[in-house]
Amino acid sequence: MGKMTSGLLLSLTAIGWFIACGPTEPAQVPAPTATPAPPPVPEPTAEPSAEPEEPKEYEPPMRAAPITTTGAPPPATAGDYELSPSDCSRLSSHYEKLLRKEKMAELNAKNLKPKVRERAKEQVLRTIEQGHQNWVKQCGGIVGTVQIKSRITCARNSDTIKRFHGCIDGLHDNEPAPK
């Protein structure tokens, strides 16, 4: 029983860490002007450096704050869509449902005694609630930004947490829509 309980606690701790970690917001890039400004001319120094500095490439500003874990802005497509509060509500409800299904299945697969199972179930329920709250907070922060509608639809139709995250991150962009 000691090995099983410590293994369960280790699993739940790892799950809690995974859920608590969320994507970071990318740095804001200044809006482009009509013509890009020439690179600044470095002031002469007493000793010229051996290697000249490479000019940095111009990066266009981000169109929206993505909810991807990769940090890359979504590519421009005809399927751009402004994320609404109701989208976040539906996505967070679906996320909670998937998380509950997977975590309870993991718990039920373990052969635990009733008292241990009850304590583990309470911990799993807290983990599920924390994961749901993290998703609500994360999604609420990007309401009104432009997202790719196919990614939102893919996430709503996902049947696992891994697929849900893959949809949001654009890993399934090139797959045909399910029939």
Stockholm file with secondary structure:
# STOCKHOLM 1.0

chainA/1-179         MGKMTSGLLLSLTAIGWFIACGPTEPAQVPAPTATPAPPPVPEPTAEPSAEPEEPKEYEPPMRAAPITTTGAPPPATAGDYELSPSDCSRLSSHYEKLLRKEKMAELNAKNLKPKVRERAKEQVLRTIEQGHQNWVKQCGGIVGTVQIKSRITCARNSDTIKRFHGCIDGLHDNEPAPK
#=GR chainA/1-179 SS CHHHHHHHHHHHHHHHHHHHCCCCCCCCCCCCCSSCCCCCCCCCCSSCCSSCCCCCCCCCCCSSCCCCSSCCCCCCCTTEEECCHHHHHHHHHHHHHHHHHHHHHHHHHSCCCHHHHHHHHHHHHHHHHHHHHHHHHHHHTTTTSEEEHHHHHHHHHCSSHHHHHHHHTTTTTTSCCCC
#=GC SS_cons         CHHHHHHHHHHHHHHHHHHHCCCCCCCCCCCCCSSCCCCCCCCCCSSCCSSCCCCCCCCCCCSSCCCCSSCCCCCCCTTEEECCHHHHHHHHHHHHHHHHHHHHHHHHHSCCCHHHHHHHHHHHHHHHHHHHHHHHHHHHTTTTSEEEHHHHHHHHHCSSHHHHHHHHTTTTTTSCCCC
//
